[in-house]
Amino acid sequence: MQRTQFQSRYESIGVVHHGRLKSAIDFSIKLEQFLKASGIKVWRVAATKEAEIVDRVREANLVLAVGGDGTLLRAVRSACGQGIPIIGINLGRLGFMTELTASDTFEKLPLLLAGGGWNDVRATLSARVSGNETSYTALNDVVVGRKMPLCMLRARVRIDGQLLTEYHADGIITATATGSTGYALAAGGPILNPQSRDILLQPICPHLSFTRCLVLPPVSVIELHLVTEEQAVLSIDGQIATPLETNATVEVRISEKVVNFLRLNPPGQFYASLTQRLKGEPLCL
């Protein structure tokens, strides 16, 4: 690991790391030491301590997420909408959203901290359940799914107030372009350009229902109204799960909040690495 000092445009950096993976914890400590050696203020918090990250992120000019896409998603929820750039450092296998690897971080990170790279702006989704004032923000996807494994979900879907269909399925995915390479892809959806603000509407294993994925414009408002008597659940990025009552309506739209990823690789690198990454085994850290 290089110990030479370098000039950084970021005075305060937060390091969010996987809290149970020893390699991520050890790497985050080395990263903290590396940054402090150049006079940068650093705080370091495990990704599962989201409330603490929200409090500390106001002190940061930049956030580094050490782990995999799962760790990065937790960091994103804390910094989303605050204009703070995020760099993902991948210690997993897939790392669709991450920019650096453990092997090249100490070589390439100084270039980004010195002002290099570009700002990759990603859209997020806003989800709200009827009768609940809580608004959820998702970078990847909002999923309404069955809670019991042998039961089928029934939901009427409206787009901009107009009835589309009633799905009989395992669930319904609404995804961003970022999430188009995740659960939506596994369910048969297309891959969107990461900077797109379109929304994917993808049913999961529909039975005698409309089966095609829809690509909807950013102004769309999607309403998922449950008509099943079986238990259902609302999932946000696969990390937040909220039980849903019968007759509940989940409204999904593009959020005003965006995520800013700081990138060194050119935009076209997404396509260059797409096939290679899809051959790997997903591992969200």
C-alpha positions as CSV (number, residue, x, y, z in Angstrom):
1,M,0.0,0.0,0.0
2,Q,1.3,3.4,-1.0
3,R,2.0,5.9,1.8
4,T,2.8,8.9,-0.3
5,Q,0.8,12.0,0.5
6,F,-1.4,13.6,-2.2
7,Q,-3.6,16.6,-2.7
8,S,-7.3,16.0,-2.1
9,R,-10.2,18.3,-2.9
10,Y,-12.2,16.4,-0.2
11,E,-11.5,17.5,3.3
12,S,-13.7,15.0,5.1
13,I,-14.5,11.4,4.0
14,G,-16.8,8.8,5.4
15,V,-15.9,5.1,5.1
16,V,-18.9,2.8,5.2
17,H,-17.9,-0.9,5.4
18,H,-19.5,-4.3,5.6
19,G,-19.9,-4.9,9.3
20,R,-19.4,-8.7,9.5
21,L,-16.9,-9.4,6.7
22,K,-13.4,-9.4,8.2
23,S,-11.7,-8.6,4.9
24,A,-14.0,-5.5,4.6
25,I,-13.3,-4.4,8.1
26,D,-9.5,-4.8,7.7
27,F,-9.5,-3.0,4.4
28,S,-11.5,-0.1,5.8
29,I,-9.0,0.3,8.6
30,K,-6.1,0.4,6.0
31,L,-8.2,2.9,4.0
32,E,-8.7,5.1,7.0
33,Q,-5.0,5.1,7.7
34,F,-4.2,5.9,4.1
35,L,-6.5,8.9,4.0
36,K,-5.4,10.3,7.4
37,A,-1.8,10.2,6.2
38,S,-2.7,12.9,3.7
39,G,-4.4,15.1,6.3
40,I,-8.0,14.1,5.4
41,K,-10.6,13.9,8.2
42,V,-12.1,10.4,8.2
43,W,-15.0,8.7,10.0
44,R,-15.6,4.9,9.7
45,V,-19.0,3.2,10.4
46,A,-20.4,-0.3,9.7
47,A,-23.1,-0.3,6.9
48,T,-25.7,-1.8,9.2
49,K,-25.6,1.3,11.5
50,E,-27.7,3.4,9.1
51,A,-28.9,5.9,11.7
52,E,-25.4,6.7,12.7
53,I,-24.3,7.1,9.0
54,V,-27.2,9.5,8.5
55,D,-25.9,11.6,11.4
56,R,-22.3,11.5,10.3
57,V,-22.8,11.9,6.5
58,R,-23.4,15.6,7.0
59,E,-19.8,15.9,8.1
60,A,-18.5,14.3,4.8
61,N,-17.7,15.7,1.4
62,L,-17.4,12.1,0.0
63,V,-18.4,8.6,1.0
64,L,-16.5,5.4,0.3
65,A,-18.5,2.1,0.5
66,V,-16.3,-0.9,1.2
67,G,-17.9,-4.3,0.5
68,G,-20.2,-5.1,-2.4
69,D,-23.4,-3.8,-3.9
70,G,-25.3,-4.5,-0.7
71,T,-23.0,-2.3,1.3
72,L,-23.2,0.3,-1.3
73,L,-27.0,0.3,-1.3
74,R,-27.0,1.0,2.5
75,A,-24.5,3.9,2.1
76,V,-26.7,5.3,-0.8
77,R,-29.8,5.4,1.4
78,S,-27.9,7.5,3.9
79,A,-26.4,10.0,1.5
80,C,-29.1,10.0,-1.2
81,G,-30.3,13.5,-2.1
82,Q,-27.6,15.4,-0.3
83,G,-25.3,15.9,-3.3
84,I,-22.5,13.9,-1.6
85,P,-20.6,11.7,-4.1
86,I,-20.1,8.1,-3.4
87,I,-17.4,5.7,-4.5
88,G,-17.9,1.9,-4.2
89,I,-15.0,-0.4,-3.5
90,N,-15.8,-4.0,-4.4
91,L,-14.7,-6.9,-2.3
92,G,-17.4,-9.1,-3.7
93,R,-17.8,-10.9,-7.0
94,L,-20.3,-8.8,-9.0
95,G,-20.1,-5.2,-8.0
96,F,-22.2,-3.7,-10.8
97,M,-22.4,-0.3,-9.0
98,T,-18.9,-0.2,-7.5
99,E,-16.0,1.6,-9.2
100,L,-12.8,0.3,-7.6
101,T,-11.5,-3.1,-6.4
102,A,-9.3,-3.9,-3.4
103,S,-6.3,-4.4,-5.7
104,D,-6.5,-1.0,-7.4
105,T,-7.9,1.3,-4.7
106,F,-4.7,2.8,-3.4
107,E,-3.5,3.5,-7.0
108,K,-6.7,5.0,-8.4
109,L,-8.3,6.6,-5.5
110,P,-5.8,9.5,-5.3
111,L,-6.8,10.4,-8.9
112,L,-10.4,10.7,-7.9
113,L,-9.7,12.6,-4.8
114,A,-7.6,15.1,-6.7
115,G,-10.5,16.0,-8.9
116,G,-10.4,13.4,-11.6
117,G,-13.2,11.3,-12.9
118,W,-16.8,12.2,-13.6
119,N,-20.2,12.4,-11.8
120,D,-22.5,9.5,-12.6
121,V,-26.0,10.6,-11.7
122,R,-28.5,7.8,-11.0
123,A,-32.3,8.1,-10.6
124,T,-34.1,6.6,-7.5
125,L,-37.7,5.5,-6.8
126,S,-40.0,6.9,-4.2
127,A,-42.5,4.5,-2.7
128,R,-45.4,5.2,-0.4
129,V,-48.1,2.9,1.1
130,S,-51.6,4.2,1.5
131,G,-52.4,5.3,5.0
132,N,-48.7,5.6,5.8
133,E,-46.8,8.9,5.8
134,T,-43.4,7.1,5.5
135,S,-41.7,7.5,2.1
136,Y,-39.2,5.0,1.0
137,T,-36.3,5.6,-1.4
138,A,-34.9,2.8,-3.6
139,L,-31.9,2.9,-5.9
140,N,-32.5,-0.6,-7.4
141,D,-36.1,-1.6,-7.0
142,V,-39.4,-1.6,-5.1
143,V,-41.0,-5.0,-5.0
144,V,-44.5,-6.0,-3.9
145,G,-44.4,-9.8,-3.3
146,R,-46.0,-12.7,-1.6
147,K,-45.1,-13.3,2.0
148,M,-46.1,-17.0,2.1
149,P,-44.1,-19.2,-0.4
150,L,-47.1,-21.2,-1.7
151,C,-49.6,-18.4,-2.2
152,M,-50.1,-16.2,-5.2
153,L,-50.3,-12.4,-5.1
154,R,-53.2,-10.6,-6.8
155,A,-52.8,-6.9,-7.5
156,R,-54.5,-4.4,-9.7
157,V,-52.0,-2.1,-11.4
158,R,-52.8,1.5,-12.6
159,I,-50.4,3.7,-14.5
160,D,-51.2,7.4,-14.3
161,G,-54.7,6.5,-13.0
162,Q,-55.5,4.2,-15.9
163,L,-56.0,0.4,-15.2
164,L,-53.4,-1.7,-16.8
165,T,-54.3,-5.2,-15.6
166,E,-54.7,-7.4,-12.5
167,Y,-51.7,-9.5,-12.0
168,H,-51.8,-13.0,-10.5
169,A,-48.1,-13.5,-9.8
170,D,-45.4,-14.1,-7.2
171,G,-44.8,-10.4,-7.1
172,I,-44.4,-7.2,-9.1
173,I,-41.1,-5.4,-9.5
174,T,-40.7,-1.7,-10.2
175,A,-37.1,-0.9,-11.0
176,T,-34.8,1.9,-11.9
177,A,-32.2,1.7,-14.7
178,T,-29.7,0.8,-12.0
179,G,-31.9,-2.0,-10.8
180,S,-32.4,-3.3,-14.3
181,T,-29.3,-5.5,-13.9
182,G,-30.7,-7.0,-10.6
183,Y,-33.9,-8.7,-9.6
184,A,-35.7,-7.3,-12.7
185,L,-33.2,-8.9,-15.0
186,A,-33.5,-12.3,-13.2
187,A,-37.3,-12.0,-13.7
188,G,-36.9,-11.5,-17.5
189,G,-36.6,-7.8,-17.8
190,P,-34.4,-5.7,-20.1
191,I,-31.2,-3.9,-19.3
192,L,-31.4,-0.1,-19.4
193,N,-28.6,2.4,-19.8
194,P,-27.6,3.3,-16.2
195,Q,-28.3,7.0,-16.7
196,S,-31.8,6.4,-17.9
197,R,-34.7,7.7,-15.8
198,D,-37.2,5.3,-17.1
199,I,-39.0,2.8,-14.8
200,L,-39.4,-0.9,-15.4
201,L,-42.6,-2.7,-14.4
202,Q,-41.9,-6.4,-14.3
203,P,-44.2,-9.2,-13.0
204,I,-42.6,-12.2,-11.3
205,C,-43.9,-15.5,-12.6
206,P,-47.3,-14.2,-13.7
207,H,-50.1,-16.8,-14.1
208,L,-52.6,-16.2,-16.8
209,S,-51.7,-12.5,-16.7
210,F,-50.0,-9.9,-18.8
211,T,-46.4,-11.2,-18.9
212,R,-44.4,-8.5,-20.7
213,C,-42.1,-6.0,-19.0
214,L,-43.1,-2.4,-19.5
215,V,-40.6,0.5,-19.8
216,L,-42.3,3.6,-18.5
217,P,-41.3,7.2,-18.8
218,P,-40.0,9.1,-15.8
219,V,-43.3,11.0,-15.3
220,S,-45.2,7.8,-14.7
221,V,-47.0,7.1,-11.4
222,I,-47.6,3.5,-10.7
223,E,-50.2,2.2,-8.3
224,L,-50.1,-1.4,-7.1
225,H,-53.4,-2.2,-5.3
226,L,-53.6,-5.5,-3.4
227,V,-56.8,-7.5,-3.8
228,T,-55.4,-10.7,-2.4
229,E,-56.3,-12.0,1.1
230,E,-52.9,-13.6,1.5
231,Q,-50.1,-11.8,3.3
232,A,-47.8,-9.6,1.2
233,V,-44.7,-7.6,1.7
234,L,-43.1,-4.4,0.4
235,S,-39.4,-4.8,-0.3
236,I,-37.0,-1.8,-0.8
237,D,-33.8,-2.7,-2.5
238,G,-34.1,-6.2,-1.0
239,Q,-33.0,-4.7,2.4
240,I,-36.1,-3.2,3.9
241,A,-39.2,-5.3,4.3
242,T,-42.6,-3.9,5.3
243,P,-45.8,-6.1,5.7
244,L,-48.8,-5.0,3.6
245,E,-52.4,-5.4,4.5
246,T,-55.2,-6.4,2.0
247,N,-56.4,-3.4,0.0
248,A,-53.2,-1.6,0.6
249,T,-52.0,0.5,-2.3
250,V,-48.3,1.1,-3.0
251,E,-47.6,4.2,-5.1
252,V,-44.2,4.3,-6.9
253,R,-42.7,7.1,-8.9
254,I,-39.3,8.6,-9.8
255,S,-38.0,10.4,-6.7
256,E,-36.6,14.0,-6.7
257,K,-33.5,12.5,-4.9
258,V,-30.6,11.4,-7.1
259,V,-27.4,9.4,-6.3
260,N,-24.1,10.8,-7.4
261,F,-21.4,8.1,-8.0
262,L,-17.9,9.4,-8.6
263,R,-16.4,7.4,-11.5
264,L,-13.0,7.0,-13.1
265,N,-13.8,4.5,-15.8
266,P,-15.5,6.1,-18.9
267,P,-19.3,5.7,-19.3
268,G,-18.8,3.1,-22.0
269,Q,-17.1,0.8,-19.5
270,F,-20.6,-0.3,-18.4
271,Y,-21.1,-2.1,-21.7
272,A,-17.5,-3.4,-21.9
273,S,-17.9,-5.2,-18.6
274,L,-21.6,-6.2,-18.9
275,T,-21.2,-9.7,-20.3
276,Q,-18.2,-10.5,-18.0
277,R,-20.1,-9.4,-14.9
278,L,-23.3,-11.3,-15.8
279,K,-21.2,-14.5,-16.0
280,G,-20.3,-14.1,-12.3
281,E,-22.3,-15.2,-9.3
282,P,-24.2,-12.4,-7.6
283,L,-22.9,-11.8,-4.1
284,C,-24.3,-8.7,-2.3
285,L,-22.0,-7.8,0.6
